[in-house]
Amino acid sequence: MRLVALLMVVLLFPLAPPPVAAAETLVVAVNNNDRPFGWTNERGELTGFSVDIARALCRAMSRECRLVPTVFAEFVGGVVDGRFDFVVANMLRTAEREKLVDFTDRFWRSSSTFVGHPGVVAGISAAGLKGKVVAVQKGAVQERYLRETYDGIATIDTYATNAERNAALVAGRADLILGSTISHYAFLSTKEGSRFEFIGDPLFDRGLGGDVALPLAKGRDELRRALNAAIAAILRDGTYARISNTYFSATIF
């Protein structure tokens, strides 16, 4: 009788399901050797605007994250093949990239600018850039723009990181560099960069400016919604402003 009673209890009140496993750690790609977005400081610590924003977003989502310093050219491919859950970097949301990945809401706005020695070119034009060497980060929208506009007119040299691109200018291997306006500020404020200046006006057209957002794999709608909510949260509670003010003298949102 006791056995029958026990079976009746099990049937009427099945055992509770096992606790849900903790959410897996998110793998987040951030800029590598690219001030002010991401670099390793003298204490061996990963730091920078993108790094701090990534950590703030993970806290807002109550998720554990592992940050992976990565060169720019690997960001989209790493998301597509599943190496990264999402990327926090200076990546413009473009129609070309939207064919491969989804994007969150924007977390800042960007433009592009040339930098070089004062008087190095008469102007940013085919005539002005004829025979010049322009350094650019490989895989960036600026590389595509240069190849579409000045291929065969200027020599276009690509580098894995902005730091290497900047070093080419300092060493005299390039006459100009082209990159995001915000990234140039950190370079121009250094001893090596202080002898250079912006050349021409900021560029916004043809994908050179616009919304910077976080790429993630297509179909990960739950993660995208969580990231959008986290972006809104750090904007609302002042976390974004505190991080931005650490690295930039003006608002970038």
N, C-alpha and C positions, 0 to 999 in steps of 0.2 A: 504493500500500500504506500509506504514511504517513497518507493521508487516511482510509482505512478504519479504521486503528488508532485515529486520533483520534476518529472517530465512535463507535467501540466504547467508548472511555473515557468519552465524554460520556453514552452511554446507561447504562453500568454505574454511573457515579459522577456523577449530575447536579450541576449547579452549586449551591452552597449558597444558601439563600434569603437575601434582603437582611436586614440587621439590623432587628429590631423597632423601630419609631419610639418615641421617648421618650413616656411618658404625658403626655397633655395637661394643661395647667395647670388646676387646679380653681378655680372661681369661688365664693367664700365670702362670703355676706352676714353682716355684723355690725352691732351697734347703732350708730346715728348720734346724736351729741349726747345721750347718755344715760349719765351717770355713775351707778355706777362700771363700767358694762359696756363702753361704747365712746364715745370722744370724741377730738377733735384737740387736742393740747396746745399750749402757747405756742410751741413750736419747729416746729409744723406736722406733728407725728408722730401717727399713729393709735395710741391706747393704750387700756387698760382690761381688765377681767377677760375679757370675751368675746373681745377681740382677742388677748390672750396665750394663752388656751385654744385658739383657732383655729390660731395659729401652732404651738403645741405638738403639736396633733393632726396637722398637716401634716408636721411633722418626724418624728413617730412612724410615719407612713405612708410616709415618704420621697417625698413628693409636693410639687411646686411649687404654690403657691396664690396667688391674687390676692384680696385682701380688699376688699370693697365696702361702705362705710358706707351703711346703708339704713334708712328709717323703718319702724317696726314693722308698719304696715298692709300693706306690700308683701312681707313675708317669704314667706308661703305662696303668694301668687300668683306671685312670682318663681321659686319652686321648680317650681310646676306648669307654667309656660310655658317653663321651661328657661333662664331668665336666671341662676339660681344652682344650683350643684351641691348645696350644703347651706347651712344657716344655723346660726350659733353666736350665740345670744341668750337672753334670759330668756323663752323660749316654753314654756308648759305643754303637756304631751302630753294632749290631750283627745279624746273620742270624736268630736266634731264635726270636728276637724282631721284625725283619722285617716281620715276618709272621702276626704280630698283628697291627703294625703301620707303617707309612711311616717316612722317615727321610729326613732332609735337607742335604745340603753339610756340611762338617765338620767345626767346629769352634775351635777345638783344638785337640791335640793328647795325648793319655794317656798310662800309663803302670801301673803295680801293684807291690807292694813290701811288704814284711813282716817287722814288727817293733817289737822290744822287748829289754830286757836287754842284754847288751854285754855278750856273752858266754852262753846264755840261752839254745841254741841248738848247737849241733856239726855241723849241716848243715840242709838245707831244703831238707829233704828226709823222707821216711817212717820211717827209723830208728831214724832220728833226731827228728821227731815230735811225736813219739810213747809216749802216755800217757800225752801229753801236751794239754793245753786248748787254743784254737785259737778263738778270737773274730772277728766278721765280721758284716758288715751292711746287714740287712735282704733284700733280693731281688736283691742284687748286683751280678754281674758276679763272683765276688770273692767267694760268698757263694756257688754257683753252682760248681765252681772249687774245693773248699775244700771238698764238699760232694762226688764228683766223685773221688777224689784222696786220701783223708785221712779219709773218714768215717770209723769208727771202729778202727782207729789207733789213731787219736786225737779226743778230745772232741770239737765240733764246737758249739759255742754259738753265737746267732744272736741278734742284737740290731737295734732299729728303726733308729737311727742316728749315724753318725760317732762320735759325741761328747760322746754318751753313750758307744760306743765301746771303745773309748780312755779311758774313766773313768774306765772301767773294767780292763784295763791294769794297770793304775795308782794305783787302789785299790788292785791289786794283784789277781783279780778274773780270769785273763787271763795271759798266759805266752807270747803270741804273738797276734798281730793284723795283719790283711791283708786288704789292701785297695789300692786306687789309690795313686801312688807315689806323685803326686802333693798335695793331701789332707794331706799327712803325714808331709810335710814341715811346715805347719802352726802349727801342734801339736808339732813337735820337737823343734820349736822356743819358745815354752812357758816354764815357770818355771817347770810345772809338766812334760812336755815331754822331757826336756833337759837331763834327765838321761837315755833315751832310744836311740836306733840307728837303722838304716836300717840293716836287717839281710838278707844276700844273695843278689843276683843280681835282677834288675828289671825284671819282667815277662811280656812277650808280647803274647806268644802263647795261644791257647785254649780260646780265647776271653778275655784275661787279659790285652790286650793292643790294640791300634788302634785308629780309628777315633771316636771322640766324636761329636755327631750331635744332632739336635733338633727333638724329636719325635712329630708327629701330626697325626690326624686321616687319615686313608686311603681314597683316593678320593678327598682330599682337595688340588687339584693341584694348584689352584690360590693362596692359602695361602702359599704353599710350594715355588712357584716361587717368591712370594713377600719376603719371608724370605731369600731365597738364594740371591736375589738382595740386601737385607739389609745387610747380612753378607759381601758380596763383597764390599758394600759401606763403612762400618765401617772399613774394612781392608784397603781400598784404602785411606780414608781421615785421617787415624791416630787415630781414636777413639778407635779402638780395642787395639792398642799398648799402648795408655795412660791408659786404664783400666787394661790391663795385667800387666803393669809395677807398678801399684799401689799395686798389691797383690803378684806378683812373681818376683824373681830376674833374671830369665832367660825366654827366649821365650818359649811358650807352643804350638804355632800354628804349 
